[in-house]
Amino acid sequence: MEKQIKLIPSNDQSCGWIKCLGPRENFPVLEGNHSADWVIIGGGFTGIAFARRMAVARPNDKIIILDAAAIGEGASARNSGFAVGTSTFGSSFHPDKLPEFKRINRINQAGINSLRELVDDYQISCQWREVGRYNCGAEDSTTKSADDFVSWLQAADVEFEDLSGKDLSKRLGIPYYQRGIWTKGDVLLNPAALVRGLSRSLPDNVALFDHSPAIKISDHSGKIHVDCPEGAIIAKQLVLAGNAYLHAMAPYPVHTIPLTLTSSLSRRLTRAEQAALGDPSDWGIISLHSMGATLRYTQDHRILIRNTASYRAAEPYSTQQMQSNKQIHQTGLRERFPMLADLTIEHTWQGVLSVSRNSTSFFGKLGERIYASGCYNGSGISKGSAMGVALADFALGDSNQLLEDVIKYPSPKWMPSRPLLDIGMMIELKRRGYGAGADA
Ligand SMILES: Cc1cc2nc3c(=O)[nH]c(=O)nc-3n(C[C@H](O)[C@H](O)[C@H](O)COP(=O)(O)OP(=O)(O)OC[C@H]3O[C@@H](n4cnc5c(N)ncnc54)[C@H](O)[C@@H]3O)c2cc1C
């Protein structure tokens, strides 16, 4: 096997969550020749969770994490900061599918439980708030999604509240949504702070390297070789934890698809502006429309909006295109927060996540000595954290409830390769965006 990796991430330097943190001490760049028991490509929630579990189980093993950019500063730092406890299922309730709904939510919860323990143990300051989430709709077209979601929640015995527009307006401070389902179990947080704290608290047998893209992987004489621009590693085993870039590094097709999302974070609200909102405590909204906006009112009184998602084959937006995305965010904020006429955006950034046609994840082996996990369809904080642990358990030959749950994931369904994929995705995203209206 020999694989040249041609798609390498390049992050903008304007992620609001990262900018709100203090300066970061860099990890070294990989230089020269190294050997390791495990090499992990990708230093986000998945790669870090795998490394921690493996390092504890095998304290004498040497583990290396490589990241093409700064460790943890890919999608893991750029997301909207919902550690999802209860996934939406996106279809009408069907009793036969209830075990699957429960299985997925057990995986989510396992991720949250492991993160909570680490946040407590290492005192990671990341605005961790167990306040659940609001699943809101502004258009009549979201009524069916709301009804469907309620049926799943009732059947699975998940704590929720079904709220009217008036209730929501009182709680959130914005008279915008018609209906919202509040679900218990989600955690709101600053993802950049969390992943930074996780990367700084790994056991000593884990070595991390920034700005060290893997550009070639191959196997010779029973060993894996990973080449970077300024160094190389020979390892016994390889873990692919590149999520949105998994398809570019996997030696075989995995049928995962990168989606590029953009977000903005406002400046901090003044005291008068907080009062104009009715002084709510921090909250997070996910749209009941599949292409609707995500919103957060953060603990430090900023507003986050994420309301664009496009397929660009992971090709970054230009500065000019980011200006027009910022305009879309500004419009979204103006419509939702008419009482904050002078609200300005401080940071706008892009990030890439991974989806599959059947909304499933990739987990398992990709050949002798190669393991992979990724494609969490927008809920990788909890799922990536759980599945990184499960992948280490899988490689160790352990058995437990989490691994049993994860192994049941069906593989991502076949997708054509480019350029057919590009056309298919354009049509699919148009179809999904239909009727988003005020929810966009
Ligand atoms: C705007 C946005 C909003 C989102 N909102 C949420 C949310 O609210 N909640 C949620 O749970 N999820 C959300 N997600 C998804 C979530 O961020 C991802 O599912 C999660 O980060 C996946 O973690 P990961 O470790 O698997 O992958 P990543 O965080 O993507 O990490 C993979 C790493 O691999 C590195 N890499 C890629 N190629 C190479 C290479 N060749 N060599 C070395 N390194 C490489 C990348 O630089 C990256 O750091 C969102 C994503 C985006 C973009």
The ligand as a Gaussian input file, in Angstrom:
#p B3LYP/6-31G(d) Opt

LIG

0 1
 C      -18.520000      25.334000      11.758000
 C      -18.678000      23.992000      12.390000
 C      -19.630000      23.805000      13.377000
 C      -19.748000      22.562000      14.020000
 N      -20.566000      22.464000      15.116000
 C      -20.497000      21.358000      15.884000
 C      -21.127000      21.324000      17.160000
 O      -21.717000      22.299000      17.630000
 N      -21.036000      20.179000      17.867000
 C      -20.321000      19.097000      17.428000
 O      -20.267000      18.098000      18.131000
 N      -19.687000      19.129000      16.251000
 C      -19.735000      20.220000      15.477000
 N      -19.021000      20.270000      14.317000
 C      -18.269000      19.077000      13.896000
 C      -17.026000      18.839000      14.745000
 O      -16.214000      19.981000      14.763000
 C      -16.252000      17.649000      14.195000
 O      -17.128000      16.542000      14.073000
 C      -15.111000      17.278000      15.113000
 O      -14.182000      18.336000      15.174000
 C      -14.435000      16.012000      14.643000
 O      -13.276000      15.805000      15.413000
 P      -12.086000      15.001000      14.791000
 O      -10.990000      14.960000      15.783000
 O      -12.558000      13.700000      14.279000
 O      -11.660000      15.838000      13.487000
 P      -11.014000      17.295000      13.365000
 O      -11.329000      18.154000      14.492000
 O      -11.365000      17.752000      11.997000
 O       -9.474000      16.955000      13.427000
 C       -8.821000      16.341000      12.360000
 C       -7.440000      16.914000      12.267000
 O       -6.751000      16.238000      11.211000
 C       -5.818000      17.142000      10.702000
 N       -5.359000      16.665000       9.399000
 C       -6.074000      16.537000       8.249000
 N       -5.270000      16.079000       7.270000
 C       -4.047000      15.889000       7.815000
 C       -2.799000      15.418000       7.318000
 N       -2.638000      15.050000       6.048000
 N       -1.756000      15.340000       8.171000
 C       -1.877000      15.711000       9.466000
 N       -3.041000      16.176000       9.982000
 C       -4.113000      16.250000       9.166000
 C       -6.576000      18.466000      10.651000
 O       -5.690000      19.577000      10.632000
 C       -7.403000      18.400000      11.921000
 O       -6.841000      19.120000      12.988000
 C      -18.926000      21.472000      13.619000
 C      -17.983000      21.649000      12.614000
 C      -17.847000      22.892000      11.993000
 C      -16.817000      23.055000      10.913000

